C-alpha cells in the first residue's frame, strides 16, 4: 500500500485535529504568559534576570514543543512532518510577536496593563 492509497479518504478529521493542536499551542503560550504576569514587575536587577530567564524558557520551550507536535502531526496527516513543524513554529512565533505588540499598544494607550505582562510605557 502506497502513501497515496493510505491517505485517500477521511483526512478532513485529521486536518481539523491539526488545526486544533495549533490552536492549543497558541493557547498554551497565552496561558503560560498569564501565569507569569507577576514576574514582569521588576524592582531590581535580580528580578529582571529572573524574568528574562523565565520568558526565555517559555518562548524557546513552546517553540521547540510546537516543532515536535507539528512534526508528529504532519507525519500522521500526510507524511510531511518537516513542513508541519515549520508551519507550527511560524504560526506560533507570529502569534507570540502579535500578542506582545497588541498588549503593548493596549497598555500604552490607556487600556488594561498586565494582560500577558506588565508594560512600562
N, C-alpha and C positions, 0 to 999 in steps of 0.2 A: 504494500500500500504506500503510495507516494504522499507527500505533504499536501498536494492539491486535493487528493481524494479524501484525506483525513479531515481537512478544514472546509469541505464543500458546504455543509449545511449547519445551521444553528450557531452562527458566530455572533448574532445580534446580542445575545446574553453575555457573551464574552466581552464585547466592546462596552457594554453597559457596566460590567464589573470593572473593566479597566478605567472607565471614567469615574466610577465611584471610588476606586483606590486613589486616583489622582486627587479627587476632592478631599479624601481623608488625609492625604499628605499635607495639603494646604491647611485643613482644619487642625491638624496636629501642630503645625507651625503657629497658628493663631493661639491655640491652647497653651503651648509652651511659652510663648511670649507673654500671654496674660498671666500665667503663673509666676513669672519673674518680674512683674512690673515694679515691685518694691526695690529690686536691685538697681533700677535706673536713677534712684535718688542718691546722688554722690555727694558726700561731705568730706572725703579725704582721698589721698592717692591710693590707699589700700582698697577703698570702696570702688574706685574706678577700675583698678586692676582686677578685682573680683568680678565686677560687672562685665568687663571685656572678655574674661575667660569664660564665663557662663554663656555669653552671647556667641562666642566662637564655637563652643561645644554644641550649642543648639543649632546654629546655622550649618556647620560642617556635618554634624551628625545627621540632620534631617536631609541634607543634600545627598550624602552617601546612602542613607536609607532609601531615599526616593529612587536613586540609581539602581539599587538592588531590587526593590519592588518592581520598578519598571522593566528591568531585565527579565525577571521571572515571569511577569505578566506578558511581556512581548513574546517570550518563548512559548508560552501556553496559548496565546491568542492566534499567532500566525507564524511563529518561528523567528521573528525579528526582534530578538532580545536587545541588541545594542541600540537599535532605533528607538525602542520604547524607553530604554534607560536614558537616552539623550532627551527624549520628549519630556519625561517626568522631571528631569533635572532642570531643563529650560523653563518649563511651566512653573515649577516651584520657585526657582530663582527669580523669575519675573514677578510672581506673587509676593515674594519677600520684599523686593525693591518697591513694588507698587504700594504695599501696605505701609511700609516705612514712610514713603513720600506723602501718602494721603493722611496718615495720622499726624505727621509733622505739620502739614498745611492746616489741618483741622485745629490742632493745638495752638498754633501761632496766629490763627485768625480769630481767636476768642472762643473757640469751641472747647469741648472737654479735653483735658490733658490726662494722659495715662491710659489710653485705650489699649496699646500694646507696649508702651514705655512712656516715661516722663520725658518731655522735651524741654529744653531751655532755649527760648527764643530771644 
